Amino acid sequence: MTGNIIETGSETPMDSPAKYRVYPSAENFVKFESQKNPVSVPPNSITVSDLKLWYGPVQALKGITLNIPKNCVYSFIGPSGCGKSTFLRTMNRMNDMVPNCKIEGKVMVDGHDIYEKGVDVVDLRKRVGMVFQKANPFPMSIYDNVAYGPRIHGVPKKELDGIVENALRRAALWDEVKDRLKTSALSLSGGQQQRLCIARTLAVSPEIILFDEPCSALDPISTGKIEELMTELKSDYTIVVVTHNMQQAARVSDYTAFFLSGELIEAGETIEIFENPKDIRTEEYITGRFG
Ligand SMILES: Nc1ncnc2c1ncn2[C@@H]1O[C@H](COP(=O)(O)OP(=O)(O)OP(=O)(O)O)[C@@H](O)[C@H]1O
C-alpha cells in the first residue's frame, strides 16, 4: 500500500498504541501496521501539530498537537481565557481577520494544510462551517437565510427549494417553520434561531461543523434539541464543540480535550477524561475545584 507514513508515538492519549499509521493517498481508511490483522478505522478529519498562536505579544496557544477523528463529537473544555475558542477558530481560519494575530504550526483538514499559501479561505469555510454562541440569523426570511450560502456558491435556483427543505429537516426545524418560510428569521425564538443557523451551515454541505458554545444563551429544552442534533449529525459530519458545560461535554461528546492557559493538558475518550483523568489539573477542573 502506498501513502504517507506518519509517526504517531508522541501524540495524544486517544491515539492507538500502533507506532505507525499509513495514510493512503486515495483510499478512505487507515490501517494499523503493527496489528497482525489490520483493521479499518475512520481517518482523522483534523490533524493539528505544534500549533502556536499569538495576539500581538500575548501567546494564546502554546504548541497544541491533537487529532480529531471523522464522524465524532469532540468537546473542548477549560476555564475562561484558556484558548478554546481561539483553537476552534484556527480550524477555519477565522483568526485571519484579527489584526496582529500570528500562527505557527500545522492544521490539516483531510490531509491538507489549511494555512498553506494559495488556500481558498471561502472554500475552506464552506467545508468547515461554524455556529456561534449567539444565534446570528441575517435580517431576511427563514428561506433566504438557508438559501444564502448555496446562492453565493452559484447553486441554480431550481435546486434551492430542495436544499432549503433538506437543511431545515436535518436541523430539526422544518416542522416548526414549513408554513412560514417567507417570514423574517428574526421572528423565531432564540432556540429556533440557533437551529436556523445550523440549517444555514448545513445548506452548503460542510464536512466539519465547529460549534462555539452554541447553547450558552438557550433554555434547557432548546439546549436538549441542539445536543440531540449534534448526536444525529455526527454520522455525516465531524462536530467540534467548545463548551463550559461539563454535563454537556459528558452527554454529547465521544472525545474531550481539556485546555489550560493556552496548553492542551489532556485529551482522550470522554468517558476516560471524566472518570479517569490522568492529570490532576483535569480532575480539579471537572470536579469544579477551579474554573
Ligand atoms: N481578538 C483578540 N485579540 C486579542 N486577544 C484575544 C483575542 N481573542 C482572544 N484573545 C485572548 O486570547 C486568550 C484566549 O481567549 P479565548 O477566547 O480563546 O479563550 P476561551 O477559552 O475560549 O475563553 P471563554 O471560555 O471565556 O470564551 C485570552 O487571553 C484572550 O484575552
The ligand as an ORCA input file, in Angstrom:
! r2SCAN-3c Opt
* xyz 0 1
  N      -9.161     39.132     19.197
  C      -8.341     39.019     20.241
  N      -7.367     39.924     20.424
  C      -6.509     39.836     21.472
  N      -6.550     38.852     22.411
  C      -7.509     37.917     22.268
  C      -8.454     37.944     21.187
  N      -9.296     36.881     21.314
  C      -8.884     36.228     22.423
  N      -7.823     36.838     22.998
  C      -7.091     36.388     24.191
  O      -6.635     35.059     23.963
  C      -6.789     34.277     25.141
  C      -7.693     33.075     24.823
  O      -9.023     33.556     24.563
  P     -10.186     32.598     24.064
  O     -11.369     33.445     23.758
  O      -9.673     31.725     23.023
  O     -10.426     31.724     25.379
  P     -11.649     30.784     25.764
  O     -11.055     29.644     26.480
  O     -12.469     30.499     24.571
  O     -12.451     31.717     26.772
  P     -14.033     31.795     27.077
  O     -14.378     30.449     27.630
  O     -14.131     32.881     28.110
  O     -14.737     32.113     25.802
  C      -7.354     35.199     26.208
  O      -6.276     35.692     26.969
  C      -7.993     36.319     25.409
  O      -7.991     37.515     26.136
*
